[in-house]
């Protein structure tokens, strides 16, 4: 009973802390402007199933795709075993699913063990790629000590959890063979039985090992759960809603501000009566609260994999722009805004903004708007939307566009085209 009470307290505390931290992230996301992503639900479900569940965009890098698939499938399926541990912990039972599942239980446990081995292989492969292979896309000015450590922490945690799982099964298997206590004969152990010879033969020692690994495994999973909101690995949960709310428009289609469109229509047609679009507080985005909630959700979904930056032509030619940095900076800034709300109330202003304090203008103007980053992202994140909204603020609110753009704007205003030639000479353009 003491063990059950302790387990229930730990479980309740873990769920409470996780819910509290997820609630803060949800609050932070909803600080963004509203945008409607409720259209075409059938297409959205299809997109989510294909990209988040099927991981179709991972296949462009086959080795990473296979290794990630091992971890992904292991994470999902082994949660069935975690469910059994939770029930056993609350009710003081042992392998409670063995009786109702019968022979299927042996198949499941055996399958879990093979999956655990595949997860171990994948984690070690990723550790080697990151720390020995030093792949270029895992580096960059934004990849400071914390992002690099975060990736290693999660891999090490996975290795420890899978090792504890297999060791627990190995001890359990030997206790079953000894007919010790409540360790009923249940499950198939094709992998962990190979570990058995490394364990002691004493029943009391085996029970101690089994119990320690059991507690370490489940507490480790609960700790991992509460680590997620502080880590890039929160994409495990957010990848599904993020892909569901993807932008279904063709890539490269820019959004127009309705208020500006109404003004242009009124200039062209004096009889035009615009609809009331509400008060416009700002053109474009200077800070994170000027972005949409979808932009902020994407910032929290970012996996920091660097695929976007690795295909960015501006980054490849040595310019400052890194699409991954855009997303990481957005996440850091909205987290800072949320922390300020918690500490100082909703009216507090810290005189900082995403523009200049986090993202420089040089980064923004280096973007070619080619959409390579949005195409490469495995979870449909769109850094380009943030870049174009911040550019819109610079141009429409500050009139601080680069000289080359100002020349183009002047030509459009005076000549109706981006070039310096007058409208009267349009028929001569064929010679250009």
C-alpha positions as CSV (number, residue, x, y, z in Angstrom):
1,X,0.0,0.0,0.0
2,X,2.9,2.4,0.8
3,X,4.3,1.8,-2.7
4,X,0.9,2.4,-4.3
5,X,0.4,5.7,-2.4
6,X,3.8,7.0,-3.3
7,X,3.2,6.0,-6.9
8,X,-0.2,7.8,-7.0
9,X,1.4,11.0,-5.5
10,X,4.2,11.0,-8.0
11,X,1.8,10.3,-10.9
12,X,-0.6,13.1,-9.8
13,X,2.3,15.6,-9.4
14,X,3.7,14.8,-12.8
15,X,0.3,15.2,-14.5
16,X,-0.3,18.5,-12.7
17,X,3.0,20.0,-13.6
18,X,2.7,18.8,-17.2
19,X,-0.8,20.3,-17.5
20,X,0.4,23.6,-15.9
21,X,3.3,23.9,-18.3
22,X,1.2,23.0,-21.4
23,X,-1.4,25.5,-20.3
24,X,1.3,28.2,-20.3
25,X,2.4,27.3,-23.8
26,X,-1.2,27.3,-25.0
27,X,-1.7,30.7,-23.4
28,X,1.5,32.0,-25.1
29,X,0.3,30.7,-28.5
30,X,-3.1,32.4,-28.2
31,X,-1.3,35.7,-27.6
32,X,-1.0,35.8,-31.4
33,X,-3.5,37.3,-33.8
34,X,-6.4,35.2,-34.9
35,X,-6.4,33.4,-38.2
36,X,-8.9,31.1,-39.7
37,X,-7.6,27.6,-40.4
38,X,-10.9,25.7,-40.2
39,X,-11.5,25.3,-44.0
40,X,-11.3,22.0,-45.9
41,X,-11.2,19.7,-42.9
42,X,-10.9,16.6,-45.1
43,X,-7.7,17.9,-46.7
44,X,-6.4,18.9,-43.3
45,X,-6.9,15.4,-41.8
46,X,-5.2,14.0,-44.9
47,X,-2.2,16.3,-44.5
48,X,-1.9,15.5,-40.8
49,X,-2.1,11.7,-41.5
50,X,0.5,11.9,-44.3
51,X,3.0,14.2,-42.7
52,X,2.7,13.9,-38.9
53,X,1.7,10.3,-38.7
54,X,3.2,8.9,-42.0
55,X,6.4,11.2,-41.8
56,X,6.5,11.4,-45.6
57,X,8.7,14.5,-45.6
58,X,11.4,12.7,-43.6
59,X,12.2,10.3,-46.5
60,X,14.4,12.9,-48.3
61,X,17.2,11.9,-45.9
62,X,16.8,8.1,-45.8
63,X,19.2,7.2,-42.9
64,X,17.7,9.8,-40.6
65,X,14.2,8.8,-41.8
66,X,14.8,5.1,-40.9
67,X,16.4,5.8,-37.5
68,X,13.7,8.4,-36.6
69,X,11.0,5.8,-37.6
70,X,12.4,3.3,-35.1
71,X,12.3,5.9,-32.3
72,X,8.8,7.1,-33.4
73,X,7.2,3.6,-33.6
74,X,9.0,2.5,-30.4
75,X,7.7,5.6,-28.6
76,X,4.1,5.0,-29.7
77,X,3.8,1.2,-29.3
78,X,5.8,0.9,-26.1
79,X,3.3,3.3,-24.5
80,X,1.0,0.2,-24.3
81,X,3.5,-1.3,-21.9
82,X,3.6,2.1,-20.0
83,X,-0.1,1.9,-19.6
84,X,0.2,-1.5,-18.0
85,X,2.9,-0.1,-15.6
86,X,0.6,2.7,-14.6
87,X,-2.3,0.4,-13.9
88,X,0.1,-2.0,-11.9
89,X,1.4,1.0,-10.0
90,X,-2.0,2.3,-9.0
91,X,-3.6,-1.1,-8.1
92,X,-0.5,-2.9,-6.9
93,X,-0.9,-5.6,-9.5
94,X,1.7,-7.2,-11.7
95,X,1.5,-7.6,-15.5
96,X,-2.3,-7.1,-15.3
97,X,-2.7,-7.4,-19.1
98,X,-1.3,-10.9,-19.2
99,X,-4.5,-12.7,-18.2
100,X,-7.0,-11.0,-20.5
101,X,-4.6,-10.9,-23.5
102,X,-3.5,-14.5,-23.2
103,X,-1.1,-15.6,-25.9
104,X,-1.2,-12.1,-27.5
105,X,0.6,-10.8,-24.4
106,X,3.6,-12.9,-25.2
107,X,3.7,-11.6,-28.7
108,X,3.4,-8.0,-27.5
109,X,6.2,-8.2,-24.9
110,X,8.5,-9.9,-27.4
111,X,7.7,-7.2,-30.0
112,X,8.3,-4.4,-27.4
113,X,11.8,-5.9,-26.7
114,X,12.7,-5.9,-30.4
115,X,11.4,-2.3,-30.7
116,X,13.5,-1.3,-27.6
117,X,16.6,-2.7,-29.4
118,X,15.8,-0.7,-32.5
119,X,15.3,2.5,-30.4
120,X,18.7,1.9,-28.8
121,X,20.3,1.5,-32.2
122,X,18.7,4.7,-33.5
123,X,19.7,6.7,-30.4
124,X,23.3,5.6,-30.6
125,X,23.3,6.4,-34.3
126,X,22.0,9.9,-33.7
127,X,24.5,10.5,-30.9
128,X,27.4,9.5,-33.2
129,X,26.1,11.7,-36.0
130,X,25.8,14.7,-33.7
131,X,28.9,14.4,-31.6
132,X,31.4,12.5,-33.8
133,X,30.1,13.1,-37.4
134,X,29.5,16.8,-36.7
135,X,27.0,17.3,-39.5
136,X,27.0,20.8,-40.7
137,X,23.2,21.3,-40.3
138,X,23.5,20.7,-36.6
139,X,25.7,23.8,-36.2
140,X,25.1,27.5,-36.6
141,X,25.0,30.7,-34.5
142,X,21.6,29.7,-33.1
143,X,22.8,26.3,-32.0
144,X,24.3,27.4,-28.6
145,X,25.1,25.1,-25.8
146,X,21.5,24.5,-24.7
147,X,20.1,23.4,-28.1
148,X,23.0,21.1,-28.6
149,X,22.7,19.7,-25.1
150,X,19.0,19.3,-25.4
151,X,19.4,16.9,-28.3
152,X,21.9,14.8,-26.5
153,X,19.9,14.8,-23.2
154,X,16.8,13.3,-24.9
155,X,18.9,10.6,-26.7
156,X,20.6,9.7,-23.4
157,X,17.2,9.6,-21.6
158,X,15.8,7.3,-24.3
159,X,18.9,5.0,-24.0
160,X,18.5,4.8,-20.2
161,X,14.8,4.1,-20.4
162,X,15.1,1.3,-22.9
163,X,18.0,-0.2,-20.9
164,X,15.9,-0.1,-17.7
165,X,13.0,-1.7,-19.6
166,X,15.1,-4.6,-20.9
167,X,16.9,-5.1,-17.5
168,X,13.5,-5.1,-15.7
169,X,12.3,-7.8,-18.1
170,X,15.4,-9.9,-17.7
171,X,15.1,-9.9,-13.9
172,X,11.4,-10.6,-14.2
173,X,12.0,-13.5,-16.5
174,X,14.5,-15.1,-14.0
175,X,12.1,-14.6,-11.1
176,X,9.3,-16.3,-13.1
177,X,11.6,-19.3,-13.7
178,X,12.2,-19.4,-9.9
179,X,8.4,-19.2,-9.2
180,X,9.2,-16.4,-6.8
181,X,6.4,-14.5,-5.2
182,X,3.9,-12.8,-7.4
183,X,6.0,-13.1,-10.5
184,X,3.6,-15.1,-12.6
185,X,4.8,-16.7,-15.9
186,X,3.7,-14.1,-18.5
187,X,5.4,-12.6,-21.5
188,X,8.0,-13.6,-24.0
189,X,11.6,-12.2,-23.5
190,X,13.6,-12.9,-26.7
191,X,16.1,-10.1,-26.0
192,X,16.1,-9.6,-22.2
193,X,16.7,-13.3,-21.6
194,X,20.1,-12.8,-23.2
195,X,20.9,-10.3,-20.4
196,X,19.8,-12.8,-17.7
197,X,23.2,-14.5,-17.3
198,X,24.7,-11.1,-16.4
199,X,22.3,-10.8,-13.4
200,X,22.7,-12.5,-10.0
201,X,20.9,-15.8,-9.3
202,X,19.6,-14.7,-5.8
203,X,15.9,-14.1,-5.8
204,X,16.1,-11.2,-3.4
205,X,18.7,-9.5,-5.5
206,X,16.7,-10.1,-8.7
207,X,13.6,-8.6,-7.0
208,X,15.6,-5.6,-6.0
209,X,16.9,-5.1,-9.6
210,X,13.4,-5.6,-11.1
211,X,11.8,-3.1,-8.7
212,X,14.5,-0.5,-9.1
213,X,14.3,-0.7,-12.9
214,X,10.5,-0.6,-12.7
215,X,10.5,2.6,-10.6
216,X,13.3,4.1,-12.7
217,X,11.5,3.4,-16.0
218,X,8.2,4.9,-15.0
219,X,9.5,7.9,-13.1
220,X,11.9,8.5,-16.0
221,X,8.9,8.5,-18.4
222,X,7.0,11.0,-16.1
223,X,10.1,13.2,-15.9
224,X,10.5,13.0,-19.7
225,X,6.9,14.1,-20.0
226,X,7.6,17.2,-17.9
227,X,10.8,17.9,-19.8
228,X,9.0,18.1,-23.1
229,X,7.6,21.6,-22.6
230,X,11.1,23.0,-22.1
231,X,12.6,21.1,-25.0
232,X,12.4,21.1,-28.8
233,X,11.0,17.6,-28.4
234,X,7.6,19.2,-27.7
235,X,7.1,18.6,-31.4
236,X,6.2,15.0,-30.4
237,X,2.8,16.4,-29.4
238,X,2.5,19.6,-31.5
239,X,3.4,18.1,-34.8
240,X,-0.1,16.8,-35.2
241,X,-2.1,20.0,-34.7
242,X,0.6,22.0,-36.5
243,X,0.3,19.9,-39.6
244,X,-3.5,19.8,-39.4
245,X,-3.6,23.7,-39.4
246,X,-1.1,23.8,-42.3
247,X,-1.4,26.6,-44.9
248,X,-3.2,24.8,-47.7
249,X,-2.6,27.7,-50.2
250,X,0.0,27.1,-52.9
251,X,3.5,27.9,-51.7
252,X,4.5,31.5,-52.6
253,X,1.0,32.9,-52.3
254,X,1.2,36.0,-50.1
255,X,-1.6,37.3,-47.9
256,X,-3.0,40.7,-48.4
257,X,-4.2,43.0,-45.6
258,X,-7.9,43.5,-46.2
259,X,-7.7,47.2,-45.0
260,X,-5.0,47.9,-47.7
261,X,-7.0,46.1,-50.4
262,X,-10.1,48.1,-49.5
263,X,-8.1,51.4,-49.9
264,X,-6.8,50.3,-53.3
265,X,-10.2,49.3,-54.5
266,X,-11.7,52.6,-53.3
267,X,-9.0,54.5,-55.2
268,X,-9.8,52.6,-58.4
269,X,-13.6,52.7,-57.9
270,X,-15.0,55.7,-56.0
271,X,-18.3,53.8,-55.6
272,X,-16.7,51.0,-53.7
273,X,-18.0,50.6,-50.1
274,X,-15.5,48.6,-48.0
275,X,-16.6,46.2,-45.3
276,X,-15.7,47.1,-41.8
277,X,-12.5,45.1,-41.0
278,X,-12.0,46.5,-37.5
279,X,-9.3,48.7,-36.3
280,X,-5.8,48.1,-37.7
281,X,-3.3,48.3,-34.8
282,X,-0.2,47.7,-37.0
283,X,0.8,46.8,-40.5
284,X,2.9,43.7,-40.5
285,X,4.7,42.4,-37.4
286,X,7.2,44.1,-35.1
287,X,6.8,41.7,-32.1
288,X,5.5,38.2,-31.6
289,X,2.0,39.4,-30.6
290,X,1.6,40.8,-34.1
291,X,2.1,37.4,-35.6
292,X,-0.8,34.8,-35.8
293,X,-1.3,32.0,-33.3
294,X,-0.3,29.6,-36.0
295,X,3.1,31.3,-36.4
296,X,3.6,30.9,-32.7
297,X,2.5,27.3,-32.7
298,X,5.0,26.6,-35.4
299,X,7.7,28.2,-33.2
300,X,7.0,25.8,-30.4
301,X,6.8,22.9,-32.9
302,X,10.2,23.5,-34.4
303,X,12.4,20.4,-34.2
304,X,15.7,22.4,-34.7
305,X,16.7,19.7,-37.2
306,X,18.3,22.4,-39.5
307,X,16.8,21.0,-42.8
308,X,15.4,24.5,-43.5
309,X,18.7,26.2,-43.0
310,X,20.6,23.6,-44.9
311,X,18.6,24.2,-48.1
312,X,18.4,28.0,-47.7
313,X,20.3,29.6,-50.7
314,X,21.0,32.8,-48.7
315,X,22.5,30.8,-45.9
316,X,24.5,28.7,-48.3
317,X,26.1,31.9,-49.8
318,X,27.2,33.1,-46.4
319,X,24.4,35.5,-45.5
320,X,23.1,35.8,-41.9
321,X,19.7,34.3,-42.6
322,X,18.9,31.0,-41.0
323,X,15.2,30.0,-41.1
324,X,15.8,27.8,-38.1
325,X,17.0,30.8,-36.1
326,X,13.9,32.7,-37.1
327,X,11.7,30.0,-35.5
328,X,13.9,29.6,-32.4
329,X,14.1,33.4,-31.9
330,X,10.3,33.6,-32.2
331,X,9.9,30.8,-29.6
332,X,12.3,32.5,-27.2
333,X,10.6,35.8,-27.6
334,X,7.1,34.6,-27.0
335,X,8.3,32.6,-24.0
336,X,9.9,35.7,-22.6
337,X,6.6,37.6,-23.2
338,X,4.7,34.9,-21.4
339,X,7.1,34.9,-18.4
340,X,6.7,38.7,-18.2
341,X,2.9,38.3,-18.0
342,X,3.3,35.8,-15.2
343,X,5.7,37.9,-13.2
344,X,4.4,41.5,-13.9
345,X,0.9,41.3,-15.2
346,X,-0.7,41.9,-18.7
347,X,0.1,45.6,-18.8
348,X,3.9,45.2,-18.5
349,X,6.0,46.3,-21.4
350,X,9.7,45.4,-21.6
351,X,10.6,47.7,-24.4
352,X,11.9,44.8,-26.5
353,X,10.6,43.3,-29.7
354,X,11.2,40.4,-32.0
355,X,12.6,42.9,-34.6
356,X,16.0,44.2,-33.8
357,X,16.3,42.6,-30.3
358,X,16.1,39.0,-31.7
359,X,16.0,39.1,-35.5
360,X,18.1,41.6,-37.4
361,X,17.0,43.5,-40.5
362,X,19.9,42.1,-42.4
363,X,18.5,38.6,-41.8
364,X,15.1,39.6,-43.1
365,X,16.2,41.2,-46.3
366,X,18.6,38.3,-47.1
367,X,15.5,36.1,-47.7
368,X,14.8,35.4,-51.4
369,X,11.2,34.1,-50.6
370,X,12.0,30.9,-52.5
371,X,10.1,28.7,-50.1
372,X,12.9,26.1,-49.9
373,X,12.6,26.2,-46.1
374,X,8.9,25.5,-46.0
375,X,9.3,22.7,-48.5
376,X,12.1,21.1,-46.4
377,X,10.4,21.2,-43.0
378,X,9.3,17.7,-41.9
379,X,6.3,19.2,-39.9
380,X,5.2,22.0,-42.3
381,X,6.6,25.0,-40.5
382,X,6.7,28.2,-42.5
383,X,9.4,30.6,-41.5
384,X,8.7,32.7,-44.6
385,X,5.4,33.9,-43.2
386,X,7.2,35.5,-40.2
387,X,9.8,37.0,-42.5
388,X,7.3,38.6,-44.8
389,X,5.2,40.0,-42.0
390,X,8.2,41.6,-40.4
391,X,9.3,43.0,-43.8
392,X,5.8,44.4,-44.2
393,X,6.1,46.3,-40.9
394,X,9.5,47.7,-41.9
395,X,8.1,48.9,-45.3
396,X,4.6,50.1,-44.3
397,X,5.2,51.4,-40.8
398,X,8.8,52.6,-40.9
399,X,9.4,53.2,-44.6
400,X,12.8,51.6,-44.1
401,X,13.0,49.4,-47.2
402,X,16.4,49.1,-48.9
403,X,17.3,51.6,-51.6
404,X,16.8,49.0,-54.4
405,X,13.3,48.3,-53.2
406,X,12.5,52.0,-52.8
407,X,13.5,52.6,-56.4
408,X,11.2,49.8,-57.5
409,X,8.3,51.2,-55.4
410,X,8.9,54.6,-57.0
411,X,8.8,53.1,-60.5
412,X,5.6,51.2,-59.8
413,X,4.0,54.4,-58.5
414,X,5.1,56.6,-61.4
415,X,5.3,54.1,-64.3
416,X,3.0,51.3,-63.3
417,X,5.9,48.8,-63.5
418,X,9.1,48.0,-61.6
419,X,11.3,49.5,-64.3
420,X,12.3,53.1,-64.9
421,X,10.7,53.2,-68.4
422,X,7.5,55.3,-68.8
423,X,4.2,53.8,-69.6
424,X,4.3,55.4,-73.1
425,X,7.3,53.3,-73.9
426,X,5.7,50.0,-73.0
427,X,5.6,48.7,-76.6
428,X,9.4,49.1,-76.7
429,X,9.9,46.6,-73.8
430,X,9.9,43.7,-76.3
431,X,13.5,44.8,-77.2
432,X,14.7,44.4,-73.6
